[in-house]
Amino acid sequence: MKVMATLGKLAVLVVSGAALYHYVGDLSVPTTHVAKVTPAKGVTYSNTPTLFIPGWGGNAFAYNKMIGNYQQQHYGEKVLTIKVGWSGKLNFSGDWDHRPVNPMIQVLFMHNLTLDYSQQTEWVRHILEVLKSRYGVQTYNIVAHSWGGSAAVNALILHGDAKAQPRLNKMVLLGAPVNEALGEKDSIVGRFLPSKRDEAYNALVAAKGSLTSNRNAQIYNFYGSINHRQSDGQTAFSQAQSLRALVAHTGIGYHEKQINGVSHYQLHSSPKMWALIAKTLWMSD
């Protein structure tokens, strides 16, 4: 009986701890109205929103500090939080009046421990569609980490040419494993063995022609390297670099950057990366 009682207490602690983690993880950074008061030097302001998409298991913690830093530095203003429920239902909170303040939108997935990113792909597609129909969004930026980046790429290639979708302005990918069949030693002089492509990547190859509808967009593919490896600890260079072949000859501007000494987690949590991402999105040349 004592053993059963102990196990029962442990179960309660585990469930309570998980519930607390889930609750705290949903506490997104609040909006601070700063950009309209003191413009930051060198920043170009517009009403094009930037969506922040977390990776597998990611919650509000993934971007809270980054978004908070951007508000403190007057780079932009958070206007909305979009919580995606387990069923895919969207819950919007915040106030967006379309002032040119580099509006930021934080996306949270309540079901963030999925077996793959196919659901996130559909959720991103749906979010963009609603942003266009409800808020009149015509162009958007997106910052996406890990599987969130894979979902953003899939949503762009598989659905981005639809009339219901706004057009991409800038996409910033942080350690996105676009082709997960590839490892650190599977790339050969920029070419990839067809037998090594995963099923999702095969679908992207077949649909890549749709990218011409977003031909004026820019994609920035950032990936980290630690301990002199061809990897950030989770995403191999070859997995991220496989995007290069997809965007070739589509009219989309494509930029790759290897970030040395930055791990998979640090790609979204490092102040060094916050500065690079802000410069990429909003700073004047």
SERO-4910 file (N, C-alpha, C, O; in steps of 0.05 Angstrom, whole numbers):
BEGIN
 pado doro    nc1    nc2    nc3   cac1   cac2   cac3    cc1    cc2    cc3    oc1    oc2    oc3
  Met    A     16    -24      0      0      0      0     17     25      0     11     45    -13
  Lys    A     40     24     15     57     47     16     69     53    -11     72     76    -19
  Val    A     76     31    -25     87     34    -52     67     47    -71     74     65    -86
  Met    A     42     38    -69     21     49    -86     17     79    -79     13     95    -97
  Ala    A     17     85    -54     13    113    -46     36    131    -56     31    153    -65
  Thr    A     61    120    -54     84    135    -64     82    140    -94     87    162   -104
  Leu    A     74    118   -108     71    121   -138     49    141   -144     52    156   -164
  Gly    A     28    141   -128      6    160   -133     15    189   -129      8    206   -145
  Lys    A     31    193   -108     42    220   -103     60    229   -126     60    252   -135
  Leu    A     77    210   -135     95    217   -158     80    224   -183     87    243   -197
  Ala    A     58    209   -188     42    215   -211     29    242   -210     28    257   -229
  Val    A     20    249   -185      8    276   -181     29    298   -186     23    318   -198
  Leu    A     53    293   -176     75    313   -179     82    316   -208     86    339   -218
  Val    A     83    294   -223     90    295   -251     69    310   -267     75    328   -283
  Val    A     43    303   -262     21    316   -276     20    346   -269     17    363   -286
  Ser    A     24    352   -243     23    380   -234     46    396   -246     43    419   -255
  Gly    A     70    383   -247     93    396   -258     90    402   -288     97    423   -298
  Ala    A     78    382   -302     73    385   -331     53    407   -336     56    423   -354
  Ala    A     32    408   -319     12    429   -322     23    457   -317     17    476   -331
  Leu    A     40    459   -296     53    484   -290     71    493   -313     71    517   -320
  Tyr    A     87    474   -323    105    481   -345     89    490   -370     97    510   -383
  His    A     67    477   -375     51    484   -398     39    512   -394     38    528   -412
  Tyr    A     30    518   -369     18    544   -363     38    566   -366     33    586   -379
  Val    A     61    562   -354     82    583   -354     93    586   -383     99    609   -392
  Gly    A     95    564   -397    105    565   -425     87    579   -444     95    587   -466
  Asp    A     61    583   -436     43    598   -453     42    628   -447     28    643   -461
  Leu    A     58    637   -428     58    665   -420     76    680   -439    100    683   -434
  Ser    A     64    691   -460     80    705   -480     87    733   -470     73    744   -452
  Val    A    107    745   -482    116    772   -474     94    792   -481     82    791   -503
  Pro    A     88    811   -463     67    831   -468     76    852   -489    100    855   -494
  Thr    A     57    866   -499     63    887   -518     72    912   -503     61    920   -483
  Thr    A     93    925   -514    102    951   -504    102    970   -527    115    966   -547
  His    A     86    992   -524     83   1011   -546    108   1030   -546    108   1051   -533
  Val    A    128   1022   -561    153   1037   -560    161   1048   -588    172   1070   -590
  Ala    A    156   1032   -608    167   1040   -634    156   1066   -644    170   1081   -658
  Lys    A    131   1072   -637    119   1097   -646    129   1122   -631    126   1145   -639
  Val    A    142   1116   -608    152   1138   -591    180   1147   -597    186   1170   -602
  Thr    A    198   1127   -598    226   1133   -603    237   1115   -625    246   1093   -619
  Pro    A    236   1123   -650    246   1106   -672    276   1099   -667    291   1116   -658
  Ala    A    283   1075   -674    310   1066   -671    326   1075   -696    316   1075   -718
  Lys    A    351   1083   -691    368   1093   -713    374   1070   -733    382   1048   -725
  Gly    A    370   1077   -758    377   1057   -779    355   1037   -785    358   1021   -803
  Val    A    333   1038   -770    312   1019   -774    291   1029   -794    283   1052   -793
  Thr    A    284   1012   -813    262   1019   -832    236   1007   -822    234    983   -817
  Tyr    A    216   1024   -818    191   1015   -806    170   1011   -829    169   1026   -848
  Ser    A    154    991   -825    132    985   -843    109    971   -828    112    966   -804
  Asn    A     87    966   -841     66    951   -828     66    921   -836     46    907   -832
  Thr    A     88    912   -848     91    883   -855     96    868   -829    116    873   -816
  Pro    A     79    849   -822     82    835   -796    104    814   -798    110    803   -820
  Thr    A    117    808   -776    136    786   -774    125    765   -755    119    771   -731
  Leu    A    122    741   -764    113    719   -748    136    704   -736    157    700   -750
  Phe    A    135    696   -711    155    681   -698    145    653   -692    126    649   -677
  Ile    A    157    633   -705    147    605   -704    167    588   -689    191    586   -697
  Pro    A    159    575   -666    177    558   -651    181    531   -664    166    523   -681
  Gly    A    202    517   -655    207    490   -664    193    469   -647    175    475   -631
  Trp    A    201    444   -651    188    421   -636    191    426   -606    213    431   -596
  Gly    A    169    424   -591    169    428   -563    172    457   -554    172    462   -530
  Gly    A    174    475   -573    178    503   -566    153    516   -556    131    510   -565
  Asn    A    156    534   -537    133    549   -526    140    578   -526    157    587   -541
  Ala    A    127    593   -509    132    622   -508    161    630   -501    171    650   -510
  Phe    A    174    612   -486    202    618   -479    220    620   -503    241    633   -502
  Ala    A    212    607   -525    230    607   -549    236    635   -559    258    641   -567
  Tyr    A    216    653   -558    220    680   -569    214    702   -550    217    726   -557
  Asn    A    206    697   -525    200    718   -507    222    738   -504    218    763   -505
  Lys    A    246    729   -499    269    747   -495    276    762   -520    283    785   -519
  Met    A    275    748   -543    281    761   -568    261    783   -574    269    806   -580
  Ile    A    236    778   -572    215    798   -577    217    820   -557    215    844   -564
  Gly    A    222    813   -532    225    834   -511    248    852   -517    247    876   -513
  Asn    A    270    841   -527    294    856   -534    287    875   -557    296    898   -557
  Tyr    A    273    865   -577    266    882   -600    248    905   -592    251    927   -603
  Gln    A    230    901   -573    214    923   -563    231    943   -548    227    967   -550
  Gln    A    249    933   -531    266    951   -516    284    968   -534    290    991   -528
  Gln    A    293    955   -556    311    969   -574    295    986   -595    307    999   -612
  His    A    269    985   -593    251   1000   -611    253    991   -640    250   1007   -659
  Tyr    A    259    965   -644    260    954   -671    232    949   -681    227    951   -705
  Gly    A    214    942   -663    187    935   -671    169    933   -647    177    937   -624
  Glu    A    144    927   -652    124    926   -631    107    900   -634     97    894   -656
  Lys    A    105    886   -612     88    862   -613     59    870   -614     50    887   -597
  Val    A     43    859   -632     15    867   -635     -4    844   -629    -27    849   -620
  Leu    A      4    819   -635    -14    797   -632      1    772   -621     25    768   -625
  Thr    A    -14    756   -606     -6    729   -600    -27    710   -612    -51    715   -608
  Ile    A    -18    690   -627    -37    671   -639    -31    644   -626    -10    632   -630
  Lys    A    -51    634   -611    -49    607   -599    -64    587   -616    -88    591   -621
  Val    A    -51    566   -624    -63    546   -641    -71    522   -622    -53    509   -611
  Gly    A    -97    517   -620   -106    495   -602   -100    468   -614    -91    465   -636
  Trp    A   -105    448   -598   -100    420   -606   -115    413   -632   -105    397   -648
  Ser    A   -138    424   -635   -154    418   -659   -147    436   -683   -157    432   -705
  Gly    A   -129    456   -678   -121    474   -699   -136    500   -698   -132    518   -714
  Lys    A   -154    503   -679   -169    528   -676   -150    551   -668   -133    547   -650
  Leu    A   -154    574   -680   -136    597   -675   -149    616   -655   -173    623   -657
  Asn    A   -133    624   -635   -142    643   -615   -124    668   -617   -100    665   -611
  Phe    A   -135    691   -624   -120    715   -627   -123    733   -602   -145    736   -592
  Ser    A   -101    744   -592   -102    763   -571    -83    786   -577    -62    781   -589
  Gly    A    -91    810   -569    -74    833   -575    -90    854   -591   -114    851   -595
  Asp    A    -76    875   -599    -89    898   -612    -71    907   -635    -49    917   -630
  Trp    A    -80    905   -659    -64    912   -682    -79    933   -698   -100    928   -710
  Asp    A    -68    957   -698    -81    979   -713    -67    987   -738    -73   1007   -750
  His    A    -48    970   -747    -35    973   -773    -17    998   -775    -11   1007   -797
  Arg    A     -8   1008   -752     12   1029   -753     38   1017   -764     43    993   -759
  Pro    A     55   1033   -778     81   1022   -788    102   1020   -766    120   1036   -764
  Val    A     99    999   -749    116    996   -726    131    969   -727    140    959   -706
  Asn    A    134    958   -751    146    931   -753    132    912   -734    144    901   -716
  Pro    A    106    908   -739     90    892   -721    100    863   -718    107    850   -738
  Met    A    100    853   -694    110    826   -688     86    809   -678     70    818   -662
  Ile    A     85    784   -688     64    765   -681     76    740   -670     91    726   -685
  Gln    A     70    733   -646     82    709   -633     62    686   -636     39    688   -628
  Val    A     71    664   -647     54    641   -652     61    619   -631     85    613   -627
  Leu    A     41    607   -619     44    586   -599     27    562   -607      4    565   -613
  Phe    A     40    539   -607     25    514   -613     19    500   -586     38    492   -572
  Met    A     -6    496   -580    -13    481   -556     -4    452   -557      5    440   -537
  His    A     -6    441   -581      4    414   -586     32    417   -599     34    417   -623
  Asn    A     52    419   -582     79    425   -592     98    401   -592    122    404   -597
  Leu    A     87    377   -587    103    353   -586     93    333   -606     88    309   -600
  Thr    A     90    342   -631     79    325   -652    101    306   -663    125    310   -658
  Leu    A     92    285   -677    111    265   -688    126    275   -712    148    266   -718
  Asp    A    114    295   -726    128    308   -748    117    336   -750    102    345   -733
  Tyr    A    125    351   -771    116    379   -773     94    383   -794     89    406   -802
  Ser    A     81    362   -802     59    365   -822     36    381   -810     24    397   -824
  Gln    A     30    377   -784      9    393   -772     16    422   -771      0    440   -776
  Gln    A     41    428   -763     50    455   -762     49    469   -789     43    492   -792
  Thr    A     55    453   -810     53    464   -837     25    474   -843     21    496   -854
  Glu    A      5    457   -836    -23    465   -841    -31    488   -824    -46    506   -832
  Trp    A    -21    489   -799    -28    511   -781    -16    537   -791    -29    558   -790
  Val    A      9    536   -800     21    561   -811      6    570   -836      0    594   -839
  Arg    A     -1    552   -853    -18    559   -877    -44    572   -868    -51    593   -879
  His    A    -57    561   -849    -83    571   -839    -79    599   -826    -95    617   -831
  Ile    A    -58    602   -811    -53    628   -798    -49    650   -819    -61    671   -817
  Leu    A    -33    644   -839    -28    664   -860    -54    671   -875    -59    694   -882
  Glu    A    -70    651   -880    -95    655   -894   -114    673   -878   -126    692   -889
  Val    A   -115    668   -852   -133    685   -834   -122    713   -832   -137    732   -831
  Leu    A    -95    716   -830    -83    742   -829    -90    759   -853    -94    783   -851
  Lys    A    -92    746   -876    -99    761   -901   -128    768   -901   -136    790   -907
  Ser    A   -145    748   -894   -174    753   -896   -184    771   -873   -202    787   -878
  Arg    A   -173    769   -849   -183    784   -826   -169    811   -823   -182    831   -816
  Tyr    A   -143    812   -829   -128    836   -824   -118    850   -850   -105    871   -849
  Gly    A   -123    837   -873   -115    849   -898    -85    848   -903    -74    864   -919
  Val    A    -72    829   -891    -43    826   -895    -36    817   -923    -47    798   -933
  Gln    A    -19    832   -937    -11    826   -964     17    814   -965     22    798   -983
  Thr    A     34    823   -947     62    812   -946     69    807   -917     58    820   -899
  Tyr    A     87    788   -913     94    780   -886    124    772   -885    135    764   -905
  Asn    A    135    774   -861    161    763   -854    156    739   -835    135    738   -822
  Ile    A    175    721   -834    173    699   -815    200    691   -805    220    689   -820
  Val    A    202    687   -779    226    677   -765    219    650   -754    200    648   -738
  Ala    A    233    629   -761    225    602   -753    249    585   -746    269    585   -760
  His    A    246    571   -724    268    555   -713    263    525   -717    240    515   -712
  Ser    A    283    510   -725    283    481   -727    259    471   -743    255    479   -766
  Trp    A    242    453   -731    219    442   -745    199    464   -752    185    462   -772
  Gly    A    199    486   -737    182    509   -745    191    520   -771    175    529   -787
  Gly    A    218    520   -776    228    528   -802    221    509   -824    214    518   -846
  Ser    A    222    483   -818    214    463   -838    185    467   -845    177    465   -869
  Ala    A    168    473   -825    140    477   -830    135    502   -847    118    503   -865
  Ala    A    151    523   -841    148    548   -856    156    544   -885    142    555   -903
  Val    A    177    529   -890    186    523   -918    165    507   -932    158    513   -955
  Asn    A    154    487   -919    133    470   -931    108    486   -937     96    483   -958
  Ala    A    100    503   -918     76    520   -923     80    538   -947     62    543   -962
  Leu    A    105    549   -949    111    567   -972    110    553   -998     97    562  -1017
  Ile    A    123    530  -1000    125    516  -1026     99    502  -1033     92    502  -1057
  Leu    A     86    490  -1014     62    474  -1020     37    492  -1022     18    484  -1036
  His    A     36    515  -1009     12    531  -1008     16    560  -1015     -4    575  -1018
  Gly    A     41    570  -1016     46    598  -1018     37    611  -1044     37    636  -1046
  Asp    A     30    596  -1064     21    608  -1089    -10    612  -1090    -20    622  -1110
  Ala    A    -24    603  -1069    -53    606  -1068    -61    635  -1066    -47    651  -1053
  Lys    A    -84    642  -1078    -93    670  -1076   -101    678  -1048   -100    701  -1040
  Ala    A   -108    658  -1031   -116    664  -1004    -92    670   -986    -95    679   -963
  Gln    A    -67    666   -996    -43    670   -981    -31    697   -986    -30    705  -1009
  Pro    A    -21    710   -966     -4    734   -971     22    726   -982     29    703   -982
  Arg    A     37    745   -993     63    739  -1005     86    743   -985     85    761   -969
  Leu    A    105    726   -988    128    727   -970    146    751   -976    152    756  -1000
  Asn    A    155    765   -956    174    786   -959    202    776   -951    220    774   -968
  Lys    A    205    768   -925    230    756   -916    225    732   -898    207    733   -881
  Met    A    241    711   -902    240    688   -885    267    684   -873    287    682   -887
  Val    A    268    682   -846    293    676   -832    291    649   -819    275    645   -801
  Leu    A    307    630   -828    307    603   -818    331    599   -798    353    608   -804
  Leu    A    325    586   -776    345    581   -755    348    551   -751    332    539   -736
  Gly    A    368    539   -764    373    511   -760    350    493   -769    342    475   -755
  Ala    A    339    499   -793    316    484   -803    325    460   -819    339    463   -839
  Pro    A    318    435   -810    327    411   -824    308    405   -848    290    389   -845
  Val    A    312    418   -870    294    416   -893    293    388   -904    272    379   -913
  Asn    A    316    374   -904    317    347   -913    329    330   -891    353    329   -888
  Glu    A    312    316   -876    321    302   -853    334    275   -859    344    261   -842
  Ala    A    333    267   -884    346    242   -892    376    245   -893    391    225   -893
  Leu    A    385    270   -895    414    275   -897    427    279   -870    415    290   -851
  Gly    A    452    270   -868    467    273   -844    492    290   -850    493    303   -871
  Glu    A    510    290   -831    534    308   -834    551    300   -858    566    317   -868
  Lys    A    551    275   -866    569    266   -887    555    258   -913    566    244   -929
  Asp    A    529    266   -916    514    256   -938    513    275   -962    503    268   -983
  Ser    A    524    299   -959    524    318   -981    549    314   -998    571    308   -987
  Ile    A    546    317  -1024    569    313  -1042    570    336  -1062    555    336  -1082
  Val    A    588    354  -1056    593    377  -1074    567    391  -1081    562    397  -1104
  Gly    A    550    396  -1061    526    411  -1065    504    395  -1079    482    406  -1084
  Arg    A    508    370  -1084    487    353  -1096    479    332  -1075    494    325  -1058
  Phe    A    454    323  -1078    443    304  -1058    433    279  -1072    420    281  -1093
  Leu    A    439    256  -1060    431    231  -1071    400    229  -1069    389    232  -1048
  Pro    A    386    223  -1092    357    221  -1091    348    201  -1070    327    205  -1057
  Ser    A    362    179  -1067    354    158  -1048    356    168  -1019    345    155  -1001
  Lys    A    370    190  -1015    373    200   -988    352    221   -981    351    231   -958
  Arg    A    335    229   -999    315    249   -993    292    236   -977    284    214   -982
  Asp    A    282    251   -958    259    241   -943    233    247   -960    234    263   -979
  Glu    A    211    236   -952    186    239   -967    177    268   -968    168    277   -989
  Ala    A    180    282   -946    172    310   -946    189    326   -966    178    344   -980
  Tyr    A    215    321   -967    232    335   -986    225    328  -1014    226    346  -1032
  Asn    A    218    304  -1020    209    296  -1047    185    312  -1055    183    321  -1078
  Ala    A    166    317  -1037    143    333  -1043    150    362  -1049    138    374  -1067
  Leu    A    170    372  -1035    180    399  -1041    193    401  -1068    189    421  -1082
  Val    A    208    381  -1075    221    381  -1101    200    382  -1123    203    396  -1143
  Ala    A    179    366  -1120    158    365  -1140    143    391  -1142    132    397  -1164
  Ala    A    141    406  -1120    124    430  -1120    140    456  -1121    128    478  -1120
  Lys    A    166    455  -1124    183    479  -1121    177    500  -1142    183    524  -1138
  Gly    A    164    492  -1165    157    512  -1185    138    533  -1175    137    555  -1186
  Ser    A    123    527  -1154    104    547  -1142    118    570  -1130    106    591  -1126
  Leu    A    144    568  -1124    159    590  -1112    161    615  -1129    166    637  -1119
  Thr    A    156    612  -1155    158    635  -1173    137    656  -1166    139    679  -1173
  Ser    A    115    648  -1153     94    667  -1145    104    684  -1122     91    705  -1116
  Asn    A    126    677  -1109    138    693  -1088    166    702  -1096    184    704  -1080
  Arg    A    169    707  -1122    196    712  -1133    210    736  -1122    234    739  -1125
  Asn    A    196    754  -1110    209    778  -1099    217    775  -1070    228    794  -1058
  Ala    A    213    752  -1059    220    747  -1031    249    742  -1027    264    737  -1046
  Gln    A    258    744  -1001    285    738   -993    284    717   -971    269    719   -952
  Ile    A    301    696   -974    303    676   -954    332    676   -942    351    675   -957
  Tyr    A    334    677   -916    359    677   -902    361    651   -885    345    647   -867
  Asn    A    379    634   -893    382    608   -881    406    607   -862    429    605   -871
  Phe    A    401    610   -836    423    611   -816    425    584   -802    404    573   -794
  Tyr    A    449    573   -800    453    548   -785    479    549   -769    498    561   -778
  Gly    A    478    536   -746    501    538   -728    521    515   -730    516    495   -743
  Ser    A    544    520   -718    565    499   -718    578    500   -690    586    521   -680
  Ile    A    580    476   -677    593    474   -651    615    453   -652    612    433   -666
  Asn    A    636    457   -637    658    438   -635    669    430   -662    677    407   -666
  His    A    670    449   -680    682    445   -707    667    423   -723    679    411   -740
  Arg    A    642    419   -716    626    399   -730    610    411   -752    606    436   -753
  Gln    A    601    395   -771    583    403   -792    554    402   -782    536    392   -796
  Ser    A    550    413   -758    524    411   -745    522    431   -722    543    439   -711
  Asp    A    498    438   -714    494    454   -690    488    437   -666    480    447   -645
  Gly    A    491    411   -669    485    392   -648    459    377   -653    455    356   -642
  Gln    A    442    388   -671    417    375   -678    412    375   -708    404    355   -720
  Thr    A    417    398   -721    413    400   -750    440    400   -764    457    417   -759
  Ala    A    444    382   -782    468    380   -798    468    401   -820    447    409   -830
  Phe    A    492    410   -828    494    430   -850    478    420   -874    463    435   -886
  Ser    A    482    395   -882    469    384   -906    439    385   -905    426    389   -925
  Gln    A    428    381   -881    399    382   -878    388    411   -883    367    414   -895
  Ala    A    403    431   -873    395    459   -878    401    468   -906    385    482   -918
  Gln    A    424    460   -916    433    469   -942    417    458   -965    418    468   -988
  Ser    A    402    437   -960    385    425   -981    364    444   -992    352    439  -1013
  Leu    A    359    465   -977    340    486   -986    351    500  -1011    335    509  -1028
  Arg    A    377    501  -1013    390    516  -1036    380    506  -1063    374    522  -1080
  Ala    A    378    480  -1066    370    469  -1092    340    475  -1098    332    477  -1121
  Leu    A    324    477  -1077    296    482  -1080    290    510  -1091    272    514  -1108
  Val    A    305    530  -1082    299    558  -1089    315    567  -1114    310    589  -1124
  Ala    A    333    551  -1123    349    558  -1147    330    564  -1171    312    548  -1176
  His    A    336    586  -1185    322    593  -1210    292    599  -1206    276    595  -1224
  Thr    A    284    607  -1182    256    614  -1176    252    644  -1174    229    653  -1173
  Gly    A    273    660  -1174    271    689  -1171    271    698  -1142    271    722  -1137
  Ile    A    272    679  -1124    275    685  -1095    304    690  -1088    321    675  -1096
  Gly    A    309    711  -1074    336    717  -1064    343    697  -1042    328    695  -1022
  Tyr    A    365    684  -1044    372    663  -1024    399    669  -1012    419    674  -1026
  His    A    401    668   -985    426    674   -971    430    653   -949    413    648   -933
  Glu    A    454    642   -949    462    623   -928    483    635   -911    501    650   -920
  Lys    A    482    629   -885    503    638   -867    508    617   -845    490    609   -830
  Gln    A    533    608   -843    541    590   -822    550    607   -798    566    625   -800
  Ile    A    538    601   -774    544    616   -750    561    598   -732    551    580   -719
  Asn    A    586    604   -730    604    587   -715    601    592   -685    596    614   -676
  Gly    A    603    570   -669    601    572   -640    573    576   -630    570    584   -607
  Val    A    553    571   -646    525    574   -638    511    547   -641    511    535   -662
  Ser    A    499    538   -619    485    513   -618    456    516   -629    447    538   -635
  His    A    443    494   -631    415    494   -641    398    512   -624    382    528   -634
  Tyr    A    400    509   -598    384    525   -579    392    555   -581    375    572   -580
  Gln    A    418    560   -583    427    588   -584    420    603   -609    421    628   -609
  Leu    A    411    589   -629    403    602   -654    380    621   -649    376    641   -663
  His    A    363    615   -629    341    634   -622    345    647   -595    329    665   -588
  Ser    A    364    639   -579    366    649   -552    390    668   -548    393    680   -527
  Ser    A    408    669   -567    433    685   -564    429    714   -572    418    719   -594
  Pro    A    438    733   -556    437    761   -564    451    766   -590    443    784   -605
  Lys    A    472    751   -596    486    753   -621    467    748   -644    468    762   -665
  Met    A    450    728   -641    431    721   -662    408    741   -663    399    748   -685
  Trp    A    400    752   -640    379    772   -640    387    796   -658    372    806   -673
  Ala    A    413    804   -654    423    827   -669    423    821   -699    416    838   -716
  Leu    A    432    797   -706    434    789   -735    406    788   -747    402    798   -769
  Ile    A    387    777   -733    360    774   -743    347    801   -747    334    807   -767
  Ala    A    351    819   -727    339    846   -729    351    861   -753    337    874   -768
  Lys    A    377    859   -757    390    872   -779    379    861   -805    374    876   -824
  Thr    A    375    835   -807    365    822   -831    336    831   -837    329    835   -861
  Leu    A    320    834   -817    292    841   -821    287    870   -826    271    878   -844
  Trp    A    300    888   -810    291    915   -809    311    937   -813    304    960   -817
  Met    A    337    930   -812    357    951   -813    362    960   -842    362    944   -860
  Ser    A    366    986   -846    372    997   -872    400    988   -880    418    985   -863
  Asp    A    404    984   -906    431    976   -916    450   1000   -914    473    997   -922
***
